[in-house]
Each structure stands twice: as C-alpha cells, then as structure tokens.
Amino acid sequence: MDSGYSNDTVAKVGRALGQVVTIQQIYTQEVQSVGTDDEKERLTSQAEQSAVQAIQQQGLSISEYNAVVTAADTDPDLEQRVLAAVPTEG
C-alpha cells in the first residue's frame, strides 16, 4: 500500500515522534512525582507545549503529524518507514 507520504515528510515525522516520546516519558515521571492536581495540570500543559514545539521544529503542522501517525496505525509499511526515521540514541 502506498501511503503517498514523501520520504522527507516521513523522516520529519520520525524525528518529531522520537522527541515527543522522550517528552512524554520525562513528563510522565514528573507528573507521577508531584502531589497536587494543579501541579499535574501544569506539567501536562508544559508537556503538550513541548510536543507541539518539537513537531513544529521539524517543519510540520500538528495536523500533518497526526495524519501520518494515524495512517501509520493502519499501514504497516508506513509504520516501518516512520519507525526507521526515529533517531536512536547511542
């Protein structure tokens, strides 16, 4: 199945996805360590803003990013292309 997404777009989504996952992991740990609902809300809001920035820094709109990620859920070939573009640390 040809998803119609260019290699450049897929690469950008992969890089953004790597950053978004890292942001989610960091903030999830922080949210679990705070006691008040206000603090949890503040951290959740910061995490969302950081994720949006990571996506936009790749030159993508939120809708473009979401469209590719959603399409990858039902297209194994696209999913592999996106995952292959996620930077690995090391």
C-alpha positions in Angstrom: 0.0 0.0 0.0 1.4 3.4 -1.0 0.6 5.9 1.7 1.5 8.8 -0.5 3.8 10.5 2.1 7.2 11.6 0.9 10.3 10.3 2.4 11.1 13.8 3.7 7.7 14.0 5.5 8.1 10.6 6.9 11.6 11.5 8.1 10.3 14.6 9.8 7.5 12.7 11.5 10.0 10.1 12.7 12.3 12.7 14.2 9.4 14.5 15.8 8.0 11.2 17.1 11.3 10.4 18.8 11.2 13.8 20.6 7.5 13.5 21.5 8.1 10.1 23.1 11.0 11.4 25.1 8.9 14.4 26.3 6.1 12.1 27.3 8.5 9.8 29.2 10.1 12.7 31.1 6.8 14.4 32.0 5.0 11.2 32.9 7.7 10.6 35.6 7.4 14.2 36.8 3.6 14.1 36.9 3.8 10.9 39.0 6.1 12.5 41.5 4.0 15.7 42.2 1.2 15.7 44.7 -1.3 18.3 43.7 -3.7 18.3 40.8 -2.6 21.9 39.9 1.0 20.7 39.5 -0.1 17.8 37.4 -2.1 20.0 35.1 0.7 22.5 34.8 3.2 19.7 33.9 0.7 18.2 31.4 0.3 21.6 29.8 4.1 22.0 29.6 4.4 18.5 28.0 1.8 19.4 25.4 3.5 22.6 24.5 6.9 20.9 24.3 5.5 18.3 22.0 3.9 20.9 19.7 7.2 22.7 19.6 9.1 19.5 18.7 6.6 18.8 15.9 6.8 22.4 14.5 10.6 22.5 14.7 10.5 19.7 12.1 8.6 22.0 9.8 5.3 20.0 10.3 1.9 21.2 11.3 0.1 19.3 14.0 -2.4 18.1 11.5 0.3 16.8 9.2 2.0 15.0 12.1 -1.3 13.5 13.3 -2.3 12.4 9.8 0.9 10.5 9.3 0.9 8.9 12.7 -2.8 7.9 12.3 -2.2 6.5 8.8 0.8 4.5 10.2 -1.5 2.8 12.6 -3.3 1.0 9.7 -0.4 0.9 7.2 2.4 -1.4 8.3 4.7 -0.2 5.5 4.3 3.4 6.6 4.7 2.5 10.2 8.0 0.8 9.4 9.2 3.9 7.5 8.3 6.2 10.4 9.9 4.0 13.0 13.0 3.7 10.8 13.3 7.5 10.8 13.1 7.8 14.6 16.6 8.8 15.8 18.3 6.3 18.1 20.4 7.5 20.9 23.7 6.0 21.5 
